[in-house]
């Protein structure tokens, strides 16, 4: 059995402390100082080192290292407060170090000088090993040592916030913060600039204000433009620091100091809404009454509507002027209502004003309700007058306002709906009160390709809204009766001999359903006929009435004996004194063989002239 070997580590860790970087502190300042903890010890082993080294390596031991180290810095007699408590430090091997940050707050009235800060450190370390053939035993010790740090407090400029005032500090706008500060330190602050720090409720527009040189006990005032965020009226903290050049030309900055400033409620608004002549599918008026319920005058106030379907602003904004606390202003605005059901609808608006710098501040959305009523409604009846196929007639329209409001400047308009074509397509009805009717007569033309019967007539009714803008109904359809085309019939014109000139006569009968006024029959004589007398005046021809007309016709001597057709039309005035010409009808004229040719024809003609 091999004998056991005992190794003694005869050197403990040796920990020393120094300040990392500058150890200079300023009265009233809070500074983070880095403390370097260095292990300057050595490792000495009593016994064979080879076996010791193998064991240390296999067991990951750290001989000579300071383990589980804690560092505590105390203020001692120094005029400061150590804000950092006990701190744990990572293992510190021989000839290595760890940095420990310590926060020190120096008293504002601290006397310049050099001070020693006690440092207490506690650590564990490997004291010895016991190694035999089968096992290894480690022995650790815990030790507490005391060291110190040297710091120096130097003269410095310090300041206090003497007073803070505000102007125009209301929610949502820009205002001013004015701060007066005093140098309470022992050193002159050169090139001094007061800095305003942002907070949750305050956003500096200009965060630094130069105040020049500030000697001890001297005061200076700086003004800052600030934006006020979401904040209630009352006292709120504002934070400042002073940046300056010290006596050595080094740029320094004091700790943050806090003052208090009062914010106001500012202009606040209530909005009431009412409607005038507001109807669905038209433009009307909403009146907004705005009251300043706040504690500050609203400069250059104006109201602006927000679109909220089915309400669409037409004139969406209006100026209210300056509104003092408790003052009201009224703004009528035009608004368009969509084609929706009558009822109450929400109306949204915002109030804008100018802050003390003339920049706009917008209120939260204010919502009220307005009622959109049914506008005038219309019922239309139509009847036809002298309306026939292929002619111009009349329709009589009776329009009734079935709604509950007066229709201003109502007028009716025909729309072309084949085979009916408007001739005089519109007429004024005037103002129509609820339940009132108006009648008008319009001319329409009927296509010549239509058949007699009932046809739909498309009509719209227009009216003016409260702003004299036209409002048009959906097309309304009414049926009108159209009579058959104006027709006539003719009897036979008899016969004429070839080569003769003779007077022919025949009857013209009005076979239509309406009278023909100022009727004139026209004869169109084609070969083998000629005539210099092609029209015959008939006058008024009632339905079913006949009239006899005469024409002088010359027949070519070479004409073949047979029955020929003479093209005949009737021109007459309709009910609107418009000249109408019928379709062509054929009038029969038979040609018989002549008895003397050209000579006989001449003799017959002379006989007619002298009455032989």
ChimeraX attribute file (.defattr): number of C-alpha atoms within 10 A of each C-alpha:
attribute: neighborCount
match mode: 1-to-1
recipient: residues
	/A:1	5
	/A:2	7
	/A:3	7
	/A:4	12
	/A:5	15
	/A:6	15
	/A:7	18
	/A:8	15
	/A:9	17
	/A:10	13
	/A:11	15
	/A:12	22
	/A:13	26
	/A:14	17
	/A:15	23
	/A:16	19
	/A:17	20
	/A:18	16
	/A:19	18
	/A:20	14
	/A:21	10
	/A:22	10
	/A:23	17
	/A:24	14
	/A:25	24
	/A:26	25
	/A:27	25
	/A:28	22
	/A:29	19
	/A:30	20
	/A:31	19
	/A:32	16
	/A:33	20
	/A:34	18
	/A:35	21
	/A:36	19
	/A:37	22
	/A:38	21
	/A:39	23
	/A:40	18
	/A:41	19
	/A:42	17
	/A:43	13
	/A:44	15
	/A:45	16
	/A:46	12
	/A:47	13
	/A:48	11
	/A:49	12
	/A:50	9
	/A:51	13
	/A:52	19
	/A:53	13
	/A:54	11
	/A:55	15
	/A:56	14
	/A:57	11
	/A:58	9
	/A:59	10
	/A:60	9
	/A:61	13
	/A:62	16
	/A:63	23
	/A:64	25
	/A:65	27
	/A:66	28
	/A:67	22
	/A:68	15
	/A:69	20
	/A:70	18
	/A:71	21
	/A:72	18
	/A:73	24
	/A:74	21
	/A:75	17
	/A:76	15
	/A:77	10
	/A:78	20
	/A:79	18
	/A:80	24
	/A:81	15
	/A:82	19
	/A:83	15
	/A:84	14
	/A:85	12
	/A:86	13
	/A:87	14
	/A:88	16
	/A:89	19
	/A:90	14
	/A:91	19
	/A:92	23
	/A:93	20
	/A:94	20
	/A:95	15
	/A:96	13
	/A:97	19
	/A:98	16
	/A:99	17
	/A:100	20
	/A:101	15
	/A:102	19
	/A:103	16
	/A:104	20
	/A:105	19
	/A:106	21
	/A:107	16
	/A:108	18
	/A:109	14
	/A:110	17
	/A:111	16
	/A:112	16
	/A:113	14
	/A:114	14
	/A:115	18
	/A:116	16
	/A:117	18
	/A:118	17
	/A:119	19
	/A:120	16
	/A:121	22
	/A:122	18
	/A:123	22
	/A:124	19
	/A:125	21
	/A:126	22
	/A:127	19
	/A:128	19
	/A:129	21
	/A:130	15
	/A:131	18
	/A:132	14
	/A:133	10
	/A:134	7
	/A:135	8
	/A:136	14
	/A:137	10
	/A:138	11
	/A:139	11
	/A:140	11
	/A:141	11
	/A:142	14
	/A:143	13
	/A:144	12
	/A:145	13
	/A:146	15
	/A:147	15
	/A:148	18
	/A:149	19
	/A:150	14
	/A:151	18
	/A:152	16
	/A:153	20
	/A:154	16
	/A:155	19
	/A:156	26
	/A:157	31
	/A:158	27
	/A:159	26
	/A:160	20
	/A:161	20
	/A:162	13
	/A:163	14
	/A:164	20
	/A:165	16
	/A:166	20
	/A:167	16
	/A:168	21
	/A:169	28
	/A:170	25
	/A:171	24
	/A:172	18
	/A:173	23
	/A:174	26
	/A:175	22
	/A:176	20
	/A:177	20
	/A:178	15
	/A:179	23
	/A:180	16
	/A:181	24
	/A:182	20
	/A:183	22
	/A:184	22
	/A:185	23
	/A:186	18
	/A:187	18
	/A:188	23
	/A:189	28
	/A:190	19
	/A:191	16
	/A:192	24
	/A:193	22
	/A:194	26
	/A:195	21
	/A:196	28
	/A:197	16
	/A:198	16
	/A:199	14
	/A:200	9
	/A:201	15
	/A:202	21
	/A:203	17
	/A:204	20
	/A:205	15
	/A:206	13
	/A:207	17
	/A:208	20
	/A:209	16
	/A:210	17
	/A:211	19
	/A:212	14
	/A:213	16
	/A:214	23
	/A:215	17
	/A:216	18
	/A:217	17
	/A:218	14
	/A:219	17
	/A:220	17
	/A:221	17
	/A:222	18
	/A:223	20
	/A:224	20
	/A:225	19
	/A:226	22
	/A:227	21
	/A:228	22
	/A:229	17
	/A:230	11
	/A:231	17
	/A:232	14
	/A:233	13
	/A:234	11
	/A:235	12
	/A:236	16
	/A:237	14
	/A:238	20
	/A:239	15
	/A:240	23
	/A:241	22
	/A:242	26
	/A:243	21
	/A:244	25
	/A:245	19
	/A:246	19
	/A:247	14
	/A:248	6
	/A:249	11
	/A:250	9
	/A:251	14
	/A:252	16
	/A:253	19
	/A:254	20
	/A:255	19
	/A:256	18
	/A:257	15
	/A:258	16
	/A:259	17
	/A:260	17
	/A:261	18
	/A:262	17
	/A:263	21
	/A:264	19
	/A:265	18
	/A:266	23
	/A:267	23
	/A:268	20
	/A:269	21
	/A:270	15
	/A:271	21
	/A:272	15
	/A:273	20
	/A:274	15
	/A:275	20
	/A:276	15
	/A:277	18
	/A:278	25
	/A:279	27
	/A:280	23
	/A:281	22
	/A:282	23
	/A:283	26
	/A:284	23
	/A:285	22
	/A:286	22
	/A:287	17
	/A:288	23
	/A:289	18
	/A:290	23
	/A:291	20
	/A:292	23
	/A:293	19
	/A:294	19
	/A:295	14
	/A:296	18
	/A:297	19
	/A:298	26
	/A:299	19
	/A:300	16
	/A:301	23
	/A:302	22
	/A:303	25
	/A:304	21
	/A:305	25
	/A:306	18
	/A:307	15
	/A:308	13
	/A:309	14
	/A:310	17
	/A:311	22
	/A:312	18
	/A:313	22
	/A:314	15
	/A:315	14
	/A:316	16
	/A:317	19
	/A:318	17
	/A:319	16
	/A:320	21
	/A:321	13
	/A:322	18
	/A:323	24
	/A:324	17
	/A:325	18
	/A:326	15
	/A:327	14
	/A:328	17
	/A:329	18
	/A:330	17
	/A:331	18
	/A:332	19
	/A:333	20
	/A:334	21
	/A:335	22
	/A:336	21
	/A:337	21
	/A:338	16
	/A:339	11
	/A:340	13
	/A:341	12
	/A:342	16
	/A:343	13
	/A:344	12
	/A:345	16
	/A:346	14
	/A:347	22
	/A:348	18
	/A:349	21
	/A:350	18
	/A:351	25
	/A:352	20
	/A:353	25
	/A:354	18
	/A:355	20
	/A:356	16
	/A:357	12
	/A:358	12
	/A:359	10
	/A:360	17
	/A:361	17
	/A:362	16
	/A:363	17
	/A:364	13
	/A:365	12
	/A:366	16
	/A:367	16
	/A:368	15
	/A:369	15
	/A:370	19
	/A:371	20
	/A:372	24
	/A:373	19
	/A:374	18
	/A:375	22
	/A:376	23
	/A:377	17
	/A:378	19
	/A:379	14
	/A:380	19
	/A:381	15
	/A:382	19
	/A:383	15
	/A:384	21
	/A:385	19
	/A:386	19
	/A:387	26
	/A:388	27
	/A:389	23
	/A:390	22
	/A:391	23
	/A:392	25
	/A:393	23
	/A:394	21
	/A:395	21
	/A:396	16
	/A:397	20
	/A:398	17
	/A:399	23
	/A:400	20
	/A:401	23
	/A:402	18
	/A:403	18
	/A:404	14
	/A:405	18
	/A:406	19
	/A:407	26
	/A:408	19
	/A:409	16
	/A:410	23
	/A:411	22
	/A:412	24
	/A:413	19
	/A:414	23
	/A:415	18
	/A:416	15
	/A:417	14
	/A:418	15
	/A:419	18
	/A:420	22
	/A:421	18
	/A:422	22
	/A:423	15
	/A:424	14
	/A:425	16
	/A:426	19
	/A:427	17
	/A:428	16
	/A:429	21
	/A:430	13
	/A:431	18
	/A:432	24
	/A:433	17
	/A:434	17
	/A:435	16
	/A:436	14
	/A:437	17
	/A:438	17
	/A:439	16
	/A:440	16
	/A:441	18
	/A:442	20
	/A:443	20
	/A:444	23
	/A:445	20
	/A:446	23
	/A:447	17
	/A:448	14
	/A:449	10
	/A:450	17
	/A:451	17
	/A:452	15
	/A:453	13
	/A:454	13
	/A:455	18
	/A:456	15
	/A:457	23
	/A:458	18
	/A:459	22
	/A:460	18
	/A:461	25
	/A:462	21
	/A:463	23
	/A:464	18
	/A:465	19
	/A:466	16
	/A:467	12
	/A:468	11
	/A:469	13
	/A:470	16
	/A:471	17
	/A:472	17
	/A:473	16
	/A:474	11
	/A:475	13
	/A:476	16
	/A:477	17
	/A:478	16
	/A:479	15
	/A:480	20
	/A:481	18
	/A:482	22
	/A:483	22
	/A:484	19
	/A:485	24
	/A:486	22
	/A:487	20
	/A:488	22
	/A:489	17
	/A:490	21
	/A:491	16
	/A:492	17
	/A:493	20
	/A:494	14
	/A:495	19
	/A:496	21
	/A:497	22
	/A:498	26
	/A:499	26
	/A:500	27
	/A:501	21
	/A:502	19
	/A:503	13
	/A:504	16
	/A:505	17
	/A:506	19
	/A:507	16
	/A:508	24
	/A:509	19
	/A:510	22
	/A:511	19
	/A:512	19
	/A:513	16
	/A:514	21
	/A:515	21
	/A:516	26
	/A:517	19
	/A:518	17
	/A:519	21
	/A:520	20
	/A:521	20
	/A:522	20
	/A:523	22
	/A:524	17
	/A:525	18
	/A:526	12
	/A:527	11
	/A:528	17
	/A:529	19
	/A:530	16
	/A:531	17
	/A:532	10
	/A:533	14
	/A:534	16
	/A:535	18
	/A:536	16
	/A:537	15
	/A:538	20
	/A:539	15
	/A:540	17
	/A:541	20
	/A:542	16
	/A:543	17
	/A:544	15
	/A:545	16
	/A:546	19
	/A:547	15
	/A:548	13
	/A:549	19
	/A:550	18
	/A:551	19
	/A:552	14
	/A:553	20
	/A:554	22
	/A:555	22
	/A:556	21
	/A:557	18
	/A:558	13
	/A:559	17
	/A:560	16
	/A:561	15
	/A:562	11
	/A:563	13
	/A:564	18
	/A:565	16
	/A:566	20
	/A:567	16
	/A:568	22
	/A:569	24
	/A:570	26
	/A:571	19
	/A:572	22
	/A:573	18
	/A:574	20
	/A:575	16
	/A:576	11
	/A:577	11
	/A:578	12
	/A:579	15
	/A:580	18
	/A:581	19
	/A:582	17
	/A:583	16
	/A:584	16
	/A:585	17
	/A:586	17
	/A:587	21
	/A:588	18
	/A:589	20
	/A:590	17
	/A:591	23
	/A:592	18
	/A:593	17
	/A:594	21
	/A:595	13
	/A:596	15
	/A:597	16
	/A:598	16
	/A:599	12
	/A:600	14
	/A:601	23
	/A:602	15
	/A:603	13
	/A:604	16
	/A:605	15
	/A:606	12
	/A:607	11
	/A:608	12
	/A:609	9
	/A:610	7
	/A:611	7
	/A:612	7
